[in-house]
Amino acid sequence: MPNPLHDRLFAPHEGSERPFLHLADGTALPYAAFLDRAARFAAALGAAGLKPGDRLAAQVAKSPDALAVYAACVRTGVVFLPLNTAYTAEEVSYFLTDSEAAMFLCDPAREASLAPVAAASGARIETLDAAGGGSFAARAATLPPAADVADRAEGDLAALLYTSGTTGRSKGAMLSQGNLLSNALTLATAWEFGPEDVLLHALPIFHTHGLFVATNVILATGGAMIFLPGFDAVEALRLLPRATAMMGVPTFYTRLLDQPGLTREATAHMRLLRLGAAAGRDARRFRGPHRAPHPRTLRHDRDQHEHVEPLSRRPPRGHRRPAPAGGRASDHRPRHRRRGPAGRDRPDRGTRPERLSGLLADAEGYVTIVGRQKDLIISGGYNIYPKEVELVLDAQPGVLESAVVGVPHPDLGEAAVGVLVAAPGQAPDLGAIGAAMERALARYKQPRRLVVMAELPRNTMGKVQKNVLRDRFRDAFG
């Protein structure tokens, strides 16, 4: 039976003893062993009653087993929903309820606190830890590998990714089998990946960049990954000689720039260093006379959750056109879709250039960031939409209104500053507000500084002038 993602990304590696994952402890996990683990996880999903189209939400640490859960979902047709490990119970509750998740995988250490959340949303809770333990892994160990592969079409839903919404609540981006497969094959070709490539993988796999770009490109081309639990500049520099490529966010590169061992010789063998999720300032620093060996080694692309990542990529060799941000929108024609009758999606039939999600695409497919996208904060590679944070701040005792802006940060690229206006006759308790933020929002979304002003600057139309706030607090972090 056809299953485009499984047939193209996983099936070709069945029985292969080629290394797939090189782990931090120095061991290697072959493709065959990884796929056997995924097939056992698929059997566990079936035994739990999950069917094609059901949702599985996973908030677990990065590990080979976490990656095998994704492979198991592809095999069974279950829709995979990876969740940031920093999300609070309140945030998780929203995602489970909104997605109608049938199963929720979490770390055993958080089971007691998250079990009520799962129960309230109707999701079955199972556990999985980075060492291969937990109730889900134990269940899979008692089952033979699943033999069947679910019948899926390119238009069938494969994954859900929640991206912070400009109006507050996160929005679920629905990604089909065709979306993910086209993205992987397009990027594998554009970046010239092959079976001899070894990718230094230090990104999280709850994010589209680490999972649906880095991992799928390697699966599509038969390469290998040095699979690290997270990014450490010293460890990354030590392992660079074993890699041909690395994908990262600006924070990776700024921290590497602080390492005295980062020389032209240390990067001379690298074929590709991919920089995403922010402007190209750090790319220019990395291309200095003692850094990357050739300008083409470092590629800067613009990411966007709802279009799979990256929405845009730099044009092929010999085809350059100046663009302030973004680039050409891969091999896809940008479209905006809206709800039609009976919940069906239908395209808006506008003329070009057309606007989509704060982007402007022209007739040649080149994308420029416009509109409200300018308020987006990218901190350490993670997107923060100010409105989501402002809704939490506005609900705090003593706060009349708030505004959240991003300003330069020496390590994170940008960090959020929360500007508060006190309610009449009240004084906001910044300590209590900070504690409330910790309960309601993942750490990366929380403002690194809270300040109180008498009023917010506004233009003649009454709109908050966030550019004025950004200028005023530009030096807030040194």
ABEGO torsion letter per residue (X at the ends): XBBAAAAAAAAAABGBABBABBBAAGBBBBAAAAAAAAAAAAAAAAAAGBBBGBBBBBBBBBBAAAAAAAAAAAAAGBBBBBBBAABBAAAAAAAAAAAGBABBBBBAAAAAAAAAAAAAAGBBBBBBBAAGBEAAAAAAAABBBBABBBBBBAABBABBBBBBBAAGBBBBBBBBAAAAAAAAAAAAAAAGBBAABBBBBABBAABAAAAAAAAAAAAAAGBBBBBBABBBAAAAAAAAAABABBBBBAAAAAAAAABAABBAAAAAABABBBBBGBBAAAAAAAABAABBABAAABBBBBBBAAAEOBABBBBBBGBBBBBABEEBBEABBBBBBBBBBGGBBBBBBBBOBBBBGGBBBBAAGBBBBBEAAAABBBBGGBBBBAAAAAAAAAABBGBABBBBBBBBBAAAGBBBBBBBBBBBGBBBBAAAAAAAAAAABBAAABBABBBBBABBBBBAAGBBBAAAAAAAAAAAAX
